[in-house]
Amino acid sequence: MPRDGGPGRPLLLRKSSRTAVWRKTIRAIESYLERVPHQPVSPVLDPARVRELVAGFDFRTPMNALEALDRALEGLWRHQTHTSHPRCFGLFVPAATTLGIAADALVAAFNPQLADWAYSPFAVEAERHLVRTLGEAFGYPPELADGGLTSGGAESNHTAILTALAHAFPDFPERGLRSLPGQPVLYVSAEGHGSVAKAARLCGLGDDAVQAVRVDHEWRADPEDLVARIVRDRRAGCVPFLVVATAGTTGAGAVDPLEDLAAVAEREGLWLHADAAWGGAAAFVPELRSLLCGIEHADSIGFDAHKGLSVPMGVGFHLTRRGELLERVFGVAASGMPRDADSLDVEDPYRRSMLWSRRFAGLKVLLSLAVAGWDGCAAVLRHQVALGEALRHELEHAGWGIVNSTPLPVACFVDRQTSEGGTAEYLEAVARHVVASGKAWLSTTRLGSDTPALRACISNYRTTSDDVLALVACLAEARREIGMNGATP
Ligand SMILES: *Cc1c(COP(=O)(O)O)cnc(C)c1O
């Protein structure tokens, strides 16, 4: 330790101050977990007030550490939607696991660098262990299960497009898109995630390379439409190279027919990527496993631990049975990097993934899984699925109409009790009322081009059946108020 007064002191602080910082931090974390269920789920949106709070950090005069923490805590408490709240029926942002929170703090302190193996052998091998284990959970043969960690589903989709390009066009890593023999095309259902189209832009393919496959009445990709498009595109001189199947769409929780899409991709010689960012969690629950039947044929699979496994934000997986392509896509020569990996039969992550410097995001998955066990994770997911059932049942009982069809715990619904109950304006007004009450949080979505809906997803391990009933009561209140005052606020 540098003595007090050393040049590092403004960053390290004195030992007594550090102790106070740790104490305050741990107390704040525990108090958050205990008190959040009694707080409004989401804040009143007030840009002026947030900006004033933020402007209080002016950097001219050094702030006392505890005061700085207090200001940050005020912001975190007051100015965010509390995804840890049991009545947050939100997007796929779960409450964070306790071990995940602890792991993130430890990783910040030890700060391992995961670019190359020799720098952080434990961290790199721990992530490799996770990749193998998850790959096998999705049905990959152990000797083929490969891949790496990502920042989330968007990076997994981006990685999938790049590897699919290198697979279909072996010159692509060196010669780039201009070496392609024609307009490249990838297919994803109209309900697929926007990050696929974004990744196509990032790869230099542009929107024209993305073809939206039609969906059926349950919002699943239609394999016949896929085949027809491939035939048509080939006739027009285009070069199809990738099919993206979504296993658990973000809006409706629909699972594309994976077996059928795998058969088409196989027959047509196209890469199959399964975007299972959220729905992939079904692989860990024996009685839900059949929902993902066929996913083991995918050349690559994206899965987000920060959705399906309730681990704090910033960790997903890109799993693949064609690991050799990762080195083809990402392996560039780097003179300054250690070369220990050459003699040790190990792999350097920077040569097999998009990022270079990378934090040890795997520790929060490793510790969460180790302490809960597969059975513990399955029990949580099973409970969420049961609550999803209960929610659908209560909604229908109360006169709401469910417009999606999935065993996964997400309900999309409209109001059957009023003639305007299926319009975007009305449904947005309902969501606004619920959110403004602070008692619950849910969102709206649009399925297909013409089905607006309210969307409530159970993604929180703290949610109980009482919370589900509370949401339905909130919805009834919103409906009553709109009935009296109209949909416009
Ligand atoms: C959330 C989601 C993504 C994007 O994942 P991030 O972790 O936010 O990058 C991609 N695909 C699907 C199906 C998703 O639900």
The ligand as a MOL file (V3000), in Angstrom:
LIG
                    3D

  0  0  0     0  0            999 V3000
M  V30 BEGIN CTAB
M  V30 COUNTS 15 15 0 0 0
M  V30 BEGIN ATOM
M  V30 1 C -33.1760 -8.7640 -25.5670 0
M  V30 2 C -33.0350 -9.4380 -26.8420 0
M  V30 3 C -31.9320 -9.2040 -27.6780 0
M  V30 4 C -30.9040 -8.1440 -27.3500 0
M  V30 5 O -30.1400 -8.5610 -26.2560 0
M  V30 6 P -29.2550 -7.5550 -25.3850 0
M  V30 7 O -28.8090 -8.4310 -24.2730 0
M  V30 8 O -30.1550 -6.4450 -24.9630 0
M  V30 9 O -28.1290 -7.0950 -26.2390 0
M  V30 10 C -31.8080 -9.9500 -28.8260 0
M  V30 11 N -32.7450 -10.8670 -29.1540 0
M  V30 12 C -33.8290 -11.1100 -28.3900 0
M  V30 13 C -34.8220 -12.1410 -28.8290 0
M  V30 14 C -34.0110 -10.4000 -27.1960 0
M  V30 15 O -35.0880 -10.6380 -26.4390 0
M  V30 END ATOM
M  V30 BEGIN BOND
M  V30 1 1 1 2
M  V30 2 1 2 3
M  V30 3 2 2 14
M  V30 4 1 3 4
M  V30 5 2 3 10
M  V30 6 1 4 5
M  V30 7 1 5 6
M  V30 8 2 6 7
M  V30 9 1 6 8
M  V30 10 1 6 9
M  V30 11 1 10 11
M  V30 12 2 11 12
M  V30 13 1 12 13
M  V30 14 1 12 14
M  V30 15 1 14 15
M  V30 END BOND
M  V30 END CTAB
M  END
